[in-house]
Amino acid sequence: MKAIHLAHVAGLCLAASAANAQTPVLSVLTYDSFASEWGPGPEIERAFEAICGCDVQFTTAGDGAALLARLQLEGPATDTDVVIGLDTALTARARATGLFAPLAQVGSYDLPVAWTDTEFVPFDWGYFAFVGQEDTAAPRSFEELAASDITVVIEDPRSSTPGLGLLMWVRAAYGDRAPEIWAALADNIVTVTPGWSEAYGLFLNGEADAVLSYTTSPAYHIIAEGDATKRAWMFDEGHYMQIEVAGQLASSDQPELAAAFLQFLTGEVAQAIIPTTNWMYPARLGPEGLPEGFMDPASVARPLLLSEAEAEAIYAQALDEWRAALSR
């Protein structure tokens, strides 16, 4: 299966390279942590370049939600061939731009939900959670958190997909009570950062008791650092799911190469890189399963996820509720 998949991708790459006398360049727009030296980008770049005869060049634009803002600004004139790092709370707006090309085929994935999208491929997924130190008494809900003296760092929903995910999480869990929850949480929030990396750094530096991150984040500390002192706080009202996606730009001057890259990103080699570099669940789980130290995704008793249409419909109101609470 692996050999057949790689042979198919390599064939697409060779066809793309043959059409270009010089080494073709594939421009990939993604978020900061994906392309960082400790993220999955460098390993995926090396692995794909080994079979494509091309030069993969990553450009970053902060956190996930900032990617869409950049593409909207650049429009059809963008030099981007592939974007990595949108999620299902953004795909409706991304689709509405008309900038993305249809997929050659829709694959099957190891996700908790069926995947039928014809423009975006999932490459990883996870559940949002607040992560704190083991010596902090973990709240069991947003309401318990709001009633406590615990301080947290969160991300801005206008630039960050975790920040946007938190808006969706509160709305999915509490519905019309969302403004009440935000008003109660306002005193717990130390600061709002543009992206995940800044927020997590503040938490690690002791600037807050906890940070908005993922249930998978403690796996990094366990596996990479041998540190089991970080905990993902499990909330009774459930946890909101994030599915991160990639897409090919319709204006790409390397359409065959871009399509081959998307196939590679969701193939066995790249998917095996994801867990211990991006610290998320892979969209396709290999035969070896998850590395030891990862929380079993089935341990989230109440998964929450709004449809693309639902997420887009509530976005403006949810953002207004968030801004109103934090501006008091």
N, C-alpha and C positions, 0 to 999 in steps of 0.2 A: 504493500500500500504506500509506504513512504517512498520507495524507489520509483514507483509509477508516478506519484505526485510530483517528485522532484524532476523526473524526466520530462513531464508535461510542462512544468514551469520553465525548465531550461530550454525546451523547444521554443516556447513563446519568447524567451529572452534572446535566443539566437536569431529568431526572425526579426525582432526589433532591432538588434545590433546590425544585422545585415543591411537594413535600410539606412544606416548611418555610417558614413565613411569614418567619422571620428567617434571617439568613445561617447556614447549617449549619456546625458546627465538626467537623473530623475530627481526632481525637486519635491521634497516631502516637508509639509508644514505640520508641526506638532507642538505639544506643550513642553515646558522647560524640563521637567523631571524625566520625561520619556527619552529625550536626547542627551541627558546628562551622562557623565562617564560611568555612573553607577546604575543608570537606567537601561532598558532593553534596547534602545536605539543603536548603540555601537555594535553590539553582538549581532543584531538583525542586519545591520548594514554590511558587516563583514561576511556574513553567511550568504546574503543575497548577491553581493558583488562577486562572490566566488563562482556563481553560476550564470550571472547575467551579462558579464562583459561590459558593465556600465559603472557609472559613478553616482552613488546615492548621496545626495546632499540634504542634510536636515536644516530647516529654518524653524526657529521657535518664536512663539508669540505669547509668552506668559503661561497662563493656565488654560484649561479646556474651552471655557466660554469665550475667551479672548480670540480664539481661532476663528470663530464665526464672524465676529466683528471685523476682523482683518479681511476676511474673504468678501464680506459685504462691501467694505470700503474699496477693495481692489476691483471687484466685479469681474467681467469676462477677460479683462486685461491681466489678470493674475498670472504669475509665472509658475504657480504651484501645479504640480501634477497629481499629487495625492495628499489628502489631509488625514491625520491620525489624531483622535482625541475628542471628537464630539461625543455626545451621548444621547439617549432617547428623549431627554427633556429639551434637546436642541434640534432634533432631526426635522421637525415640522418647519421650523424657520429656515433651516439649511435647505430643505427640499424646495421651499417657496422661492429661493433665489434663482432657481433654474440653472445653477452652476455645476450641478453634479451629473455625471454620465450614468446611464443604466448599467447594471451588472450583466455580464455575459450569462451567469447562472446564479441561482440562490442555493447555497449549501445547507448542510445540516450541522447543528451545533449542540454542544452539551450545556445548554442553558436551562434555567427553570421555566422559561416560557418558549413557545413556538416562535421561530424566526422566519418571516416571509418578506422582509424588506427587499426591494429590487434595486436600491441605490446605495445602501450602506451595509458593510459587513461588520459583524461583531468580532473584536479581537480579545477582549477580556471583560470581566464583570466582578461585582462585589456588592457588599452591603455597607452603607454609611453607618458610622458609629462614633461616639465620643470615646477617645482613648485617654486613659489616665494612669497614674502610678498605682502600684498595688497597695500602697499605704493610704490611699484616698478612699473613703467609704463610697462605694459606687451607687449612684441613684438608680432606681429601677424604671424611671419614666421622665419625660420632660417636666412634668409637674413636680416630681421630687427634686429634680435638678434646680428648678426655679425657686423652690422653697429653701434651698440650701445656701451656704456661703461659698460654694465651689465656683471657681473662676474658670472660664473657657475662652479659647480663641476660635473664631470661625472665619470662613472665607466669604468674600463678596460674591453674591449670586450674579452680578453683572459681568464678572470677569472669570469666575471659577465654577467649574462643574460641581465640586463638592458644595460650594455655597448655594448653587442653584438646587442641588439635591436636597439640602436642608429645608429650603422653601417647600419643595414637593413633599418631603417627609412630614413636616408639620401639618400641611394641608391634608395629606392622605390619612394621617392619624387622627386629626381633630376636626377637620371640615370647617364649619363656620366658627368654631372656637379658636381658630388659628390666631386672630388678633389678640385674644386674651392670653394665649400661651406666649406670644412674642413679647407682650407687655410685661409679663412675669419674668421672662428670661433676660430682659434688657440689662438688669443689674449684674447678672452673672458674666456678661460678655466684656472681656477686657479690651479687646480690639478686633477689628475686621481687617483681614489682609487681602491683597489682590489675588493671591493664589495659595495652593496647598503647601508648597515648599516653605514659604515664609511662615505660615501658621504653625507647621510642624516644628520648624526651627525654634520658634518662640516657646513652644511647649517644652522641647528638650532643654532649652536654656533656663527653664524654671520660671518663665514669665506668666504662666497660668497652670492651673491644676490639670486641665484636660484640653484636648484639641479635637475639632471635627475631622475625622479621618475615616477609617474603614475597619471592619471586624478582622480583616487580614493583616492590619498593620503590626500587631504584636509578633507576627511570624517573622518579620524582618529582624527584630531585636533578638528573637530566640535563635534563628538560623545564622544570621550574619554576625551577631555580637555575643551570643551565648548569654543573653540578658532576658530573664523571664519576669521582669518586674513591671512590664507594661500590660495593661488590661483593656480590652474592649468592653465597654459597659453595655450590657444587654437590657433593652427596654421592653417592658411588657406590652406596649402598644405596637410593637413590631419595628422592623428596620426597612428603610427604603433601599431598593435595588438600583444600582447603576450598571448599565451595559454600555461600554465604550465602543465606538465604531470608527471605521475608516471609510473613505470614499474617494473616487476618482473624479477629477475635474473634467468637465466636458471640453474645456478649452486646451487641455493638455496637448503638447506637440509630441508626446511620447505615449500615445494611448495603449499600444501593445505592451510596452514596458510597465506602464502603470497598472494594467490589468494583471500582468504577471506578478507584480509586487503584492497586490492584494491577495492573490492566490497563495503566495508564499507566506504572507503575514498570518493567514489562517491555516497554514499547513503545519505538519508535525514539528519541523525544526524550529520555526519561530514560536510556536505555541509552547514548546518546552522551555523556551527562554523566559517567558512572561512571569511565571510564579515567583522566581527568586531574583527578579530585576525590577519588575513593576509592582510586585507584591499584591497581585490580584489573582482571581481564579481565571484560568485560560478558557477561551470560548470553546475549545476542543480539548478534552482531557485525554492525555496519552495513556498508554497501557500501564505505565508506572504509577499513575494516580498523582495525588498531591504530595509534595514533600512533607516529611514529618515536621510538625510544628505549626502547620496550618490548621485553623479552625474548620471543622466540618461545616460546609454551608447549610447542611440540614439542621444544624443546631439553632438556626433562626426559625423560631416557631411560627412567626407571622410575617412573611415577606410582603412588602408593600411596593406597588409599582403602578403609576398612572399610565394610561395609554398615551401615545404621542399626541393625539388630539386633545385629551384631557389636560395634559401638561401644558400645552400651548394655550388652551382656553383659560386656565387659571393664572397664567404667568403674571400678567399685568397687575391683577388684584393682589396676588401673593407678594409681589415686590412692593407694592404700595403699603401693605400691612407691615412688612418688615421695616421699611424706611420710617414709617410713622412711629413704630415702637422704639426704634433705636435713636430717633431724633429728639425724644422727650428729655 
